[in-house]
Protein backbone atom coordinates (compact mmCIF):
# COMPACT_ATOMS: atom_id res chain seq x y z
CA UNK A 1 0.00 0.00 0.00
CA UNK A 2 1.88 3.03 -1.32
CA UNK A 3 1.37 6.76 -0.91
CA UNK A 4 0.03 8.14 -4.18
CA UNK A 5 -0.97 11.74 -3.45
CA UNK A 6 -0.78 14.34 -0.67
CA UNK A 7 -3.25 17.24 -0.66
CA UNK A 8 -3.56 20.11 1.82
CA UNK A 9 -6.90 21.81 2.37
CA UNK A 10 -6.83 25.24 4.03
CA UNK A 11 -10.21 25.77 5.67
CA UNK A 12 -11.66 28.60 7.76
CA UNK A 13 -14.99 29.63 9.22
CA UNK A 14 -16.21 32.69 11.14
CA UNK A 15 -16.95 32.30 14.84
CA UNK A 16 -20.43 33.21 16.03
CA UNK A 17 -19.15 35.74 18.57
CA UNK A 18 -15.58 37.08 18.40
CA UNK A 19 -13.65 36.43 21.61
CA UNK A 20 -10.28 37.02 23.20
CA UNK A 21 -8.09 35.67 26.00
CA UNK A 22 -5.28 37.07 28.14
CA UNK A 23 -3.12 37.50 25.04
CA UNK A 24 -5.53 40.05 23.61
CA UNK A 25 -5.88 38.39 20.21
CA UNK A 26 -9.38 38.81 18.85
CA UNK A 27 -10.59 35.57 17.29
CA UNK A 28 -13.00 36.30 14.45
CA UNK A 29 -12.40 33.10 12.49
CA UNK A 30 -11.15 29.58 13.15
CA UNK A 31 -9.01 27.87 10.56
CA UNK A 32 -6.98 24.74 9.99
CA UNK A 33 -4.83 22.85 7.50
CA UNK A 34 -6.41 19.48 6.75
CA UNK A 35 -4.10 16.86 5.24
CA UNK A 36 -5.44 14.28 2.79
CA UNK A 37 -3.21 11.35 1.83
CA UNK A 38 -4.39 8.98 -0.89
CA UNK A 39 -2.95 5.48 -1.26
CA UNK A 40 -2.50 3.66 -4.55
CA UNK A 41 -5.62 1.57 -3.90
CA UNK A 42 -7.78 4.68 -3.52
CA UNK A 43 -7.99 4.62 0.27
CA UNK A 44 -7.77 8.08 1.85
CA UNK A 45 -6.43 9.09 5.26
CA UNK A 46 -7.05 12.40 6.97
CA UNK A 47 -4.88 14.44 9.32
CA UNK A 48 -4.74 17.95 10.72
CA UNK A 49 -2.06 20.54 11.50
CA UNK A 50 -2.11 23.02 14.39
CA UNK A 51 -1.24 26.67 13.82
CA UNK A 52 -1.27 29.00 10.79
CA UNK A 53 -2.71 26.82 8.04
CA UNK A 54 -0.93 28.48 5.10
CA UNK A 55 2.45 27.85 6.74
CA UNK A 56 1.67 24.19 7.41
CA UNK A 57 0.52 23.80 3.81
CA UNK A 58 3.77 25.31 2.51
CA UNK A 59 5.89 23.00 4.66
CA UNK A 60 4.03 19.92 3.49
CA UNK A 61 3.89 20.78 -0.19
CA UNK A 62 7.52 21.90 -0.51
CA UNK A 63 9.39 19.82 2.08
CA UNK A 64 7.44 16.73 3.08
CA UNK A 65 5.10 15.55 0.33
CA UNK A 66 7.82 15.01 -2.31
CA UNK A 67 9.73 12.77 0.11
CA UNK A 68 6.87 10.43 0.95
CA UNK A 69 5.29 9.78 -2.45
CA UNK A 70 5.59 6.11 -3.37
CA UNK A 71 6.49 5.02 0.16
CA UNK A 72 4.76 2.31 2.17
CA UNK A 73 1.89 3.67 4.26
CA UNK A 74 2.80 1.27 7.09
CA UNK A 75 6.31 2.70 7.41
CA UNK A 76 4.89 5.47 9.58
CA UNK A 77 7.75 5.56 12.10
CA UNK A 78 10.39 5.38 9.36
CA UNK A 79 8.69 8.23 7.54
CA UNK A 80 8.42 10.28 10.74
CA UNK A 81 12.12 9.96 11.54
CA UNK A 82 13.13 10.72 7.96
CA UNK A 83 11.01 13.87 7.71
CA UNK A 84 12.06 15.12 11.13
CA UNK A 85 15.76 14.55 10.49
CA UNK A 86 15.53 16.30 7.12
CA UNK A 87 14.10 19.46 8.68
CA UNK A 88 15.63 19.67 12.17
CA UNK A 89 18.72 21.56 11.02
CA UNK A 90 16.37 24.44 10.24
CA UNK A 91 14.20 24.07 13.36
CA UNK A 92 12.44 20.84 14.24
CA UNK A 93 9.74 22.48 16.31
CA UNK A 94 7.07 25.03 15.51
CA UNK A 95 5.26 24.74 12.22
CA UNK A 96 7.62 22.02 10.96
CA UNK A 97 6.40 19.79 13.77
CA UNK A 98 2.77 20.77 13.16
CA UNK A 99 3.08 19.91 9.46
CA UNK A 100 4.68 16.58 10.32
CA UNK A 101 1.82 15.92 12.75
CA UNK A 102 -0.77 16.24 10.01
CA UNK A 103 1.05 13.71 7.83
CA UNK A 104 1.51 11.30 10.73
CA UNK A 105 -2.18 11.39 11.70
CA UNK A 106 -3.25 10.83 8.09
CA UNK A 107 -0.95 7.79 7.83
CA UNK A 108 -2.40 6.28 11.00
CA UNK A 109 -5.88 6.85 9.58
CA UNK A 110 -4.83 5.08 6.38
CA UNK A 111 -3.41 2.13 8.30
CA UNK A 112 -6.58 1.80 10.33
CA UNK A 113 -8.72 1.76 7.20
CA UNK A 114 -6.43 -0.77 5.54
CA UNK A 115 -6.67 -3.08 8.56
CA UNK A 116 -10.33 -2.44 9.24
CA UNK A 117 -9.43 -1.41 12.79
CA UNK A 118 -9.68 1.86 14.76
CA UNK A 119 -6.39 3.60 15.46
CA UNK A 120 -6.49 2.85 19.18
CA UNK A 121 -6.41 -0.87 18.36
CA UNK A 122 -3.27 -0.35 16.29
CA UNK A 123 -1.48 1.45 19.14
CA UNK A 124 -2.22 -1.04 21.89
CA UNK A 125 -5.95 -1.14 22.55
CA UNK A 126 -8.42 0.84 24.60
CA UNK A 127 -7.83 1.38 28.31
CA UNK A 128 -11.13 3.26 28.28
CA UNK A 129 -14.15 3.41 26.00
CA UNK A 130 -15.23 6.88 27.06
CA UNK A 131 -13.64 10.02 28.48
CA UNK A 132 -15.01 12.89 30.50
CA UNK A 133 -15.66 15.83 28.19
CA UNK A 134 -15.07 19.30 29.61
CA UNK A 135 -16.39 22.51 28.10
CA UNK A 136 -13.70 25.02 27.18
CA UNK A 137 -14.91 28.58 27.08
CA UNK A 138 -15.62 31.57 29.28
CA UNK A 139 -13.38 33.73 27.13
CA UNK A 140 -13.49 37.51 27.38
CA UNK A 141 -16.25 38.79 25.12
CA UNK A 142 -18.31 41.59 26.67
CA UNK A 143 -15.79 43.57 28.72
CA UNK A 144 -18.62 45.29 30.59
CA UNK A 145 -20.16 41.98 31.73
CA UNK A 146 -17.14 39.79 32.33
CA UNK A 147 -18.45 38.16 35.50
CA UNK A 148 -22.11 37.95 34.53
CA UNK A 149 -21.34 36.55 31.10
CA UNK A 150 -18.98 33.92 32.53
CA UNK A 151 -21.62 32.77 34.99
CA UNK A 152 -24.29 32.53 32.30
CA UNK A 153 -22.03 30.59 29.95
CA UNK A 154 -20.91 28.17 32.66
CA UNK A 155 -24.48 27.53 33.75
CA UNK A 156 -25.36 26.85 30.13
CA UNK A 157 -22.67 24.18 29.87
CA UNK A 158 -23.87 22.50 33.05
CA UNK A 159 -27.44 22.55 31.73
CA UNK A 160 -26.16 20.76 28.60
CA UNK A 161 -24.76 17.98 30.79
CA UNK A 162 -21.10 18.94 31.16
CA UNK A 163 -19.58 17.95 34.49
CA UNK A 164 -16.35 19.91 33.97
CA UNK A 165 -15.59 23.40 32.66
CA UNK A 166 -12.34 25.18 31.80
CA UNK A 167 -12.36 28.97 31.90
CA UNK A 168 -9.96 31.73 30.92
CA UNK A 169 -8.23 34.04 33.37
CA UNK A 170 -5.57 36.73 32.94
CA UNK A 171 -7.41 40.02 32.82
CA UNK A 172 -4.47 41.96 34.24
CA UNK A 173 -6.37 42.40 37.50
CA UNK A 174 -5.89 39.40 39.82
CA UNK A 175 -8.74 40.49 42.09
CA UNK A 176 -11.13 40.60 39.14
CA UNK A 177 -9.90 37.19 37.99
CA UNK A 178 -10.58 35.72 41.42
CA UNK A 179 -14.03 37.33 41.66
CA UNK A 180 -14.88 35.95 38.24
CA UNK A 181 -13.72 32.41 39.09
CA UNK A 182 -15.46 32.55 42.48
CA UNK A 183 -18.71 33.61 40.84
CA UNK A 184 -18.50 30.71 38.38
CA UNK A 185 -17.69 28.25 41.17
CA UNK A 186 -20.71 29.42 43.15
CA UNK A 187 -22.93 29.23 40.07
CA UNK A 188 -21.97 25.69 38.98
CA UNK A 189 -21.69 24.21 42.46
CA UNK A 190 -19.13 22.01 44.15
CA UNK A 191 -19.78 18.90 42.05
CA UNK A 192 -18.66 20.43 38.74
CA UNK A 193 -14.94 20.22 38.08
CA UNK A 194 -13.42 23.60 37.25
CA UNK A 195 -10.08 24.37 35.58
CA UNK A 196 -8.49 27.72 34.70
CA UNK A 197 -6.22 28.69 31.79
CA UNK A 198 -4.06 31.83 31.89
CA UNK A 199 -2.51 31.40 28.44
CA UNK A 200 0.96 32.09 29.92
CA UNK A 201 0.30 35.73 30.79
CA UNK A 202 1.73 35.87 34.32
CA UNK A 203 5.05 36.21 36.06
CA UNK A 204 6.13 33.59 38.59
CA UNK A 205 5.17 35.71 41.65
CA UNK A 206 1.82 36.61 40.08
CA UNK A 207 1.07 32.97 39.28
CA UNK A 208 1.90 31.81 42.80
CA UNK A 209 -0.13 34.59 44.39
CA UNK A 210 -3.24 34.02 42.31
CA UNK A 211 -2.73 30.26 42.45
CA UNK A 212 -3.04 30.25 46.23
CA UNK A 213 -6.36 32.06 45.95
CA UNK A 214 -7.56 29.68 43.23
CA UNK A 215 -6.81 26.71 45.48
CA UNK A 216 -9.51 27.95 47.85
CA UNK A 217 -12.02 27.56 45.01
CA UNK A 218 -11.26 23.86 44.41
CA UNK A 219 -9.65 24.25 40.98
CA UNK A 220 -8.61 21.00 39.30
CA UNK A 221 -5.65 22.48 37.46
CA UNK A 222 -3.99 25.81 36.69
CA UNK A 223 -3.09 25.76 33.00
CA UNK A 224 -0.24 27.71 31.43
CA UNK A 225 0.31 30.20 34.24
CA UNK A 226 3.63 31.49 32.86
CA UNK A 227 5.66 31.66 29.66
CA UNK A 228 6.36 28.20 28.20
CA UNK A 229 10.06 28.99 27.79
CA UNK A 230 10.55 29.45 31.54
CA UNK A 231 11.08 25.89 32.78
CA UNK A 232 12.72 27.10 36.00
CA UNK A 233 9.69 29.29 36.61
CA UNK A 234 7.35 26.36 36.07
CA UNK A 235 9.29 24.33 38.62
CA UNK A 236 8.93 27.18 41.11
CA UNK A 237 5.18 27.60 40.54
CA UNK A 238 4.51 23.87 40.64
CA UNK A 239 6.42 23.43 43.90
CA UNK A 240 4.65 26.39 45.52
CA UNK A 241 1.09 25.23 44.82
CA UNK A 242 -0.89 22.23 46.04
CA UNK A 243 -3.21 22.13 43.04
CA UNK A 244 -2.01 20.66 39.77
CA UNK A 245 -0.16 22.88 37.31
CA UNK A 246 -0.62 22.02 33.62
CA UNK A 247 1.12 23.08 30.43
CA UNK A 248 2.97 21.98 27.35
CA UNK A 249 0.54 22.71 24.53
CA UNK A 250 3.26 24.94 23.04
CA UNK A 251 5.92 22.26 23.31
CA UNK A 252 6.73 19.73 20.61
CA UNK A 253 8.48 16.38 20.20
CA UNK A 254 9.86 14.06 22.87
CA UNK A 255 12.97 16.22 23.13
CA UNK A 256 10.91 19.29 23.88
CA UNK A 257 9.01 17.50 26.64
CA UNK A 258 12.06 15.74 28.08
CA UNK A 259 13.14 18.47 30.49
CA UNK A 260 9.55 19.25 31.48
CA UNK A 261 8.91 15.73 32.72
CA UNK A 262 12.39 14.88 34.02
CA UNK A 263 12.35 18.00 36.19
CA UNK A 264 8.64 17.62 36.95
CA UNK A 265 8.17 21.22 35.92
CA UNK A 266 4.43 20.62 35.84
CA UNK A 267 2.03 18.00 37.14
CA UNK A 268 0.18 17.55 33.84
CA UNK A 269 1.67 17.74 30.35
CA UNK A 270 -0.63 18.62 27.46
CA UNK A 271 0.85 17.62 24.10
CA UNK A 272 -1.31 18.39 21.08
CA UNK A 273 -1.36 15.53 18.56
CA UNK A 274 -1.76 18.07 15.73
CA UNK A 275 1.33 20.00 16.85
CA UNK A 276 3.72 17.90 18.93
CA UNK A 277 4.49 15.36 16.20
CA UNK A 278 1.30 13.42 15.62
CA UNK A 279 0.13 10.19 17.20
CA UNK A 280 3.54 8.54 16.78
CA UNK A 281 5.39 11.19 18.75
CA UNK A 282 2.70 11.81 21.35
CA UNK A 283 2.86 8.14 22.30
CA UNK A 284 6.55 8.63 23.10
CA UNK A 285 5.81 11.80 25.06
CA UNK A 286 3.16 9.99 27.09
CA UNK A 287 5.54 7.12 27.83
CA UNK A 288 8.20 9.58 28.95
CA UNK A 289 5.67 11.29 31.23
CA UNK A 290 4.47 8.00 32.68
CA UNK A 291 8.02 6.95 33.52
CA UNK A 292 8.38 10.11 35.63
CA UNK A 293 4.97 10.06 37.30
CA UNK A 294 3.59 12.99 35.30
CA UNK A 295 0.03 12.92 33.99
CA UNK A 296 -0.69 13.35 30.28
CA UNK A 297 -3.90 15.15 29.31
CA UNK A 298 -3.64 16.11 25.62
CA UNK A 299 -4.54 19.53 24.31
CA UNK A 300 -6.88 19.86 21.32
CA UNK A 301 -7.80 22.96 19.31
CA UNK A 302 -8.99 22.12 15.85
CA UNK A 303 -11.60 20.38 13.74
CA UNK A 304 -13.29 17.05 14.33
CA UNK A 305 -10.34 15.38 12.59
CA UNK A 306 -7.93 16.56 15.27
CA UNK A 307 -10.42 15.74 18.02
CA UNK A 308 -10.94 12.22 16.66
CA UNK A 309 -7.18 11.62 16.52
CA UNK A 310 -6.89 12.87 20.10
CA UNK A 311 -9.65 10.54 21.28
CA UNK A 312 -7.88 7.52 19.82
CA UNK A 313 -4.66 8.63 21.51
CA UNK A 314 -6.55 9.08 24.79
CA UNK A 315 -8.20 5.68 24.53
CA UNK A 316 -4.81 3.97 24.40
CA UNK A 317 -3.26 5.94 27.29
CA UNK A 318 -2.68 3.88 30.45
CA UNK A 319 -4.04 5.34 33.68
CA UNK A 320 -1.44 7.42 35.50
CA UNK A 321 -1.28 6.29 38.22
CA UNK A 322 -3.11 2.96 37.83
CA UNK A 323 -5.94 2.57 40.32
CA UNK A 324 -9.17 0.70 40.94
CA UNK A 325 -11.24 3.77 40.08
CA UNK A 326 -9.04 6.20 38.17
CA UNK A 327 -10.05 9.84 38.02
CA UNK A 328 -11.55 10.37 34.54
C-alpha positions as CSV (number, residue, x, y, z in Angstrom):
1,X,0.0,0.0,0.0
2,X,1.9,3.0,-1.3
3,X,1.4,6.8,-0.9
4,X,0.0,8.1,-4.2
5,X,-1.0,11.7,-3.5
6,X,-0.8,14.3,-0.7
7,X,-3.2,17.2,-0.7
8,X,-3.6,20.1,1.8
9,X,-6.9,21.8,2.4
10,X,-6.8,25.2,4.0
11,X,-10.2,25.8,5.7
12,X,-11.7,28.6,7.8
13,X,-15.0,29.6,9.2
14,X,-16.2,32.7,11.1
15,X,-17.0,32.3,14.8
16,X,-20.4,33.2,16.0
17,X,-19.1,35.7,18.6
18,X,-15.6,37.1,18.4
19,X,-13.6,36.4,21.6
20,X,-10.3,37.0,23.2
21,X,-8.1,35.7,26.0
22,X,-5.3,37.1,28.1
23,X,-3.1,37.5,25.0
24,X,-5.5,40.1,23.6
25,X,-5.9,38.4,20.2
26,X,-9.4,38.8,18.8
27,X,-10.6,35.6,17.3
28,X,-13.0,36.3,14.4
29,X,-12.4,33.1,12.5
30,X,-11.2,29.6,13.2
31,X,-9.0,27.9,10.6
32,X,-7.0,24.7,10.0
33,X,-4.8,22.9,7.5
34,X,-6.4,19.5,6.7
35,X,-4.1,16.9,5.2
36,X,-5.4,14.3,2.8
37,X,-3.2,11.4,1.8
38,X,-4.4,9.0,-0.9
39,X,-3.0,5.5,-1.3
40,X,-2.5,3.7,-4.5
41,X,-5.6,1.6,-3.9
42,X,-7.8,4.7,-3.5
43,X,-8.0,4.6,0.3
44,X,-7.8,8.1,1.8
45,X,-6.4,9.1,5.3
46,X,-7.0,12.4,7.0
47,X,-4.9,14.4,9.3
48,X,-4.7,18.0,10.7
49,X,-2.1,20.5,11.5
50,X,-2.1,23.0,14.4
51,X,-1.2,26.7,13.8
52,X,-1.3,29.0,10.8
53,X,-2.7,26.8,8.0
54,X,-0.9,28.5,5.1
55,X,2.5,27.9,6.7
56,X,1.7,24.2,7.4
57,X,0.5,23.8,3.8
58,X,3.8,25.3,2.5
59,X,5.9,23.0,4.7
60,X,4.0,19.9,3.5
61,X,3.9,20.8,-0.2
62,X,7.5,21.9,-0.5
63,X,9.4,19.8,2.1
64,X,7.4,16.7,3.1
65,X,5.1,15.5,0.3
66,X,7.8,15.0,-2.3
67,X,9.7,12.8,0.1
68,X,6.9,10.4,1.0
69,X,5.3,9.8,-2.5
70,X,5.6,6.1,-3.4
71,X,6.5,5.0,0.2
72,X,4.8,2.3,2.2
73,X,1.9,3.7,4.3
74,X,2.8,1.3,7.1
75,X,6.3,2.7,7.4
76,X,4.9,5.5,9.6
77,X,7.8,5.6,12.1
78,X,10.4,5.4,9.4
79,X,8.7,8.2,7.5
80,X,8.4,10.3,10.7
81,X,12.1,10.0,11.5
82,X,13.1,10.7,8.0
83,X,11.0,13.9,7.7
84,X,12.1,15.1,11.1
85,X,15.8,14.6,10.5
86,X,15.5,16.3,7.1
87,X,14.1,19.5,8.7
88,X,15.6,19.7,12.2
89,X,18.7,21.6,11.0
90,X,16.4,24.4,10.2
91,X,14.2,24.1,13.4
92,X,12.4,20.8,14.2
93,X,9.7,22.5,16.3
94,X,7.1,25.0,15.5
95,X,5.3,24.7,12.2
96,X,7.6,22.0,11.0
97,X,6.4,19.8,13.8
98,X,2.8,20.8,13.2
99,X,3.1,19.9,9.5
100,X,4.7,16.6,10.3
101,X,1.8,15.9,12.8
102,X,-0.8,16.2,10.0
103,X,1.1,13.7,7.8
104,X,1.5,11.3,10.7
105,X,-2.2,11.4,11.7
106,X,-3.3,10.8,8.1
107,X,-1.0,7.8,7.8
108,X,-2.4,6.3,11.0
109,X,-5.9,6.8,9.6
110,X,-4.8,5.1,6.4
111,X,-3.4,2.1,8.3
112,X,-6.6,1.8,10.3
113,X,-8.7,1.8,7.2
114,X,-6.4,-0.8,5.5
115,X,-6.7,-3.1,8.6
116,X,-10.3,-2.4,9.2
117,X,-9.4,-1.4,12.8
118,X,-9.7,1.9,14.8
119,X,-6.4,3.6,15.5
120,X,-6.5,2.9,19.2
121,X,-6.4,-0.9,18.4
122,X,-3.3,-0.3,16.3
123,X,-1.5,1.4,19.1
124,X,-2.2,-1.0,21.9
125,X,-5.9,-1.1,22.5
126,X,-8.4,0.8,24.6
127,X,-7.8,1.4,28.3
128,X,-11.1,3.3,28.3
129,X,-14.2,3.4,26.0
130,X,-15.2,6.9,27.1
131,X,-13.6,10.0,28.5
132,X,-15.0,12.9,30.5
133,X,-15.7,15.8,28.2
134,X,-15.1,19.3,29.6
135,X,-16.4,22.5,28.1
136,X,-13.7,25.0,27.2
137,X,-14.9,28.6,27.1
138,X,-15.6,31.6,29.3
139,X,-13.4,33.7,27.1
140,X,-13.5,37.5,27.4
141,X,-16.3,38.8,25.1
142,X,-18.3,41.6,26.7
143,X,-15.8,43.6,28.7
144,X,-18.6,45.3,30.6
145,X,-20.2,42.0,31.7
146,X,-17.1,39.8,32.3
147,X,-18.5,38.2,35.5
148,X,-22.1,38.0,34.5
149,X,-21.3,36.5,31.1
150,X,-19.0,33.9,32.5
151,X,-21.6,32.8,35.0
152,X,-24.3,32.5,32.3
153,X,-22.0,30.6,30.0
154,X,-20.9,28.2,32.7
155,X,-24.5,27.5,33.7
156,X,-25.4,26.8,30.1
157,X,-22.7,24.2,29.9
158,X,-23.9,22.5,33.1
159,X,-27.4,22.5,31.7
160,X,-26.2,20.8,28.6
161,X,-24.8,18.0,30.8
162,X,-21.1,18.9,31.2
163,X,-19.6,18.0,34.5
164,X,-16.4,19.9,34.0
165,X,-15.6,23.4,32.7
166,X,-12.3,25.2,31.8
167,X,-12.4,29.0,31.9
168,X,-10.0,31.7,30.9
169,X,-8.2,34.0,33.4
170,X,-5.6,36.7,32.9
171,X,-7.4,40.0,32.8
172,X,-4.5,42.0,34.2
173,X,-6.4,42.4,37.5
174,X,-5.9,39.4,39.8
175,X,-8.7,40.5,42.1
176,X,-11.1,40.6,39.1
177,X,-9.9,37.2,38.0
178,X,-10.6,35.7,41.4
179,X,-14.0,37.3,41.7
180,X,-14.9,35.9,38.2
181,X,-13.7,32.4,39.1
182,X,-15.5,32.6,42.5
183,X,-18.7,33.6,40.8
184,X,-18.5,30.7,38.4
185,X,-17.7,28.2,41.2
186,X,-20.7,29.4,43.2
187,X,-22.9,29.2,40.1
188,X,-22.0,25.7,39.0
189,X,-21.7,24.2,42.5
190,X,-19.1,22.0,44.2
191,X,-19.8,18.9,42.1
192,X,-18.7,20.4,38.7
193,X,-14.9,20.2,38.1
194,X,-13.4,23.6,37.2
195,X,-10.1,24.4,35.6
196,X,-8.5,27.7,34.7
197,X,-6.2,28.7,31.8
198,X,-4.1,31.8,31.9
199,X,-2.5,31.4,28.4
200,X,1.0,32.1,29.9
201,X,0.3,35.7,30.8
202,X,1.7,35.9,34.3
203,X,5.1,36.2,36.1
204,X,6.1,33.6,38.6
205,X,5.2,35.7,41.6
206,X,1.8,36.6,40.1
207,X,1.1,33.0,39.3
208,X,1.9,31.8,42.8
209,X,-0.1,34.6,44.4
210,X,-3.2,34.0,42.3
211,X,-2.7,30.3,42.5
212,X,-3.0,30.3,46.2
213,X,-6.4,32.1,45.9
214,X,-7.6,29.7,43.2
215,X,-6.8,26.7,45.5
216,X,-9.5,28.0,47.9
217,X,-12.0,27.6,45.0
218,X,-11.3,23.9,44.4
219,X,-9.7,24.3,41.0
220,X,-8.6,21.0,39.3
221,X,-5.7,22.5,37.5
222,X,-4.0,25.8,36.7
223,X,-3.1,25.8,33.0
224,X,-0.2,27.7,31.4
225,X,0.3,30.2,34.2
226,X,3.6,31.5,32.9
227,X,5.7,31.7,29.7
228,X,6.4,28.2,28.2
229,X,10.1,29.0,27.8
230,X,10.5,29.4,31.5
231,X,11.1,25.9,32.8
232,X,12.7,27.1,36.0
233,X,9.7,29.3,36.6
234,X,7.3,26.4,36.1
235,X,9.3,24.3,38.6
236,X,8.9,27.2,41.1
237,X,5.2,27.6,40.5
238,X,4.5,23.9,40.6
239,X,6.4,23.4,43.9
240,X,4.7,26.4,45.5
241,X,1.1,25.2,44.8
242,X,-0.9,22.2,46.0
243,X,-3.2,22.1,43.0
244,X,-2.0,20.7,39.8
245,X,-0.2,22.9,37.3
246,X,-0.6,22.0,33.6
247,X,1.1,23.1,30.4
248,X,3.0,22.0,27.3
249,X,0.5,22.7,24.5
250,X,3.3,24.9,23.0
251,X,5.9,22.3,23.3
252,X,6.7,19.7,20.6
253,X,8.5,16.4,20.2
254,X,9.9,14.1,22.9
255,X,13.0,16.2,23.1
256,X,10.9,19.3,23.9
257,X,9.0,17.5,26.6
258,X,12.1,15.7,28.1
259,X,13.1,18.5,30.5
260,X,9.5,19.2,31.5
261,X,8.9,15.7,32.7
262,X,12.4,14.9,34.0
263,X,12.3,18.0,36.2
264,X,8.6,17.6,37.0
265,X,8.2,21.2,35.9
266,X,4.4,20.6,35.8
267,X,2.0,18.0,37.1
268,X,0.2,17.6,33.8
269,X,1.7,17.7,30.3
270,X,-0.6,18.6,27.5
271,X,0.9,17.6,24.1
272,X,-1.3,18.4,21.1
273,X,-1.4,15.5,18.6
274,X,-1.8,18.1,15.7
275,X,1.3,20.0,16.9
276,X,3.7,17.9,18.9
277,X,4.5,15.4,16.2
278,X,1.3,13.4,15.6
279,X,0.1,10.2,17.2
280,X,3.5,8.5,16.8
281,X,5.4,11.2,18.8
282,X,2.7,11.8,21.4
283,X,2.9,8.1,22.3
284,X,6.5,8.6,23.1
285,X,5.8,11.8,25.1
286,X,3.2,10.0,27.1
287,X,5.5,7.1,27.8
288,X,8.2,9.6,29.0
289,X,5.7,11.3,31.2
290,X,4.5,8.0,32.7
291,X,8.0,7.0,33.5
292,X,8.4,10.1,35.6
293,X,5.0,10.1,37.3
294,X,3.6,13.0,35.3
295,X,0.0,12.9,34.0
296,X,-0.7,13.4,30.3
297,X,-3.9,15.2,29.3
298,X,-3.6,16.1,25.6
299,X,-4.5,19.5,24.3
300,X,-6.9,19.9,21.3
301,X,-7.8,23.0,19.3
302,X,-9.0,22.1,15.8
303,X,-11.6,20.4,13.7
304,X,-13.3,17.0,14.3
305,X,-10.3,15.4,12.6
306,X,-7.9,16.6,15.3
307,X,-10.4,15.7,18.0
308,X,-10.9,12.2,16.7
309,X,-7.2,11.6,16.5
310,X,-6.9,12.9,20.1
311,X,-9.6,10.5,21.3
312,X,-7.9,7.5,19.8
313,X,-4.7,8.6,21.5
314,X,-6.6,9.1,24.8
315,X,-8.2,5.7,24.5
316,X,-4.8,4.0,24.4
317,X,-3.3,5.9,27.3
318,X,-2.7,3.9,30.5
319,X,-4.0,5.3,33.7
320,X,-1.4,7.4,35.5
321,X,-1.3,6.3,38.2
322,X,-3.1,3.0,37.8
323,X,-5.9,2.6,40.3
324,X,-9.2,0.7,40.9
325,X,-11.2,3.8,40.1
326,X,-9.0,6.2,38.2
327,X,-10.0,9.8,38.0
328,X,-11.5,10.4,34.5
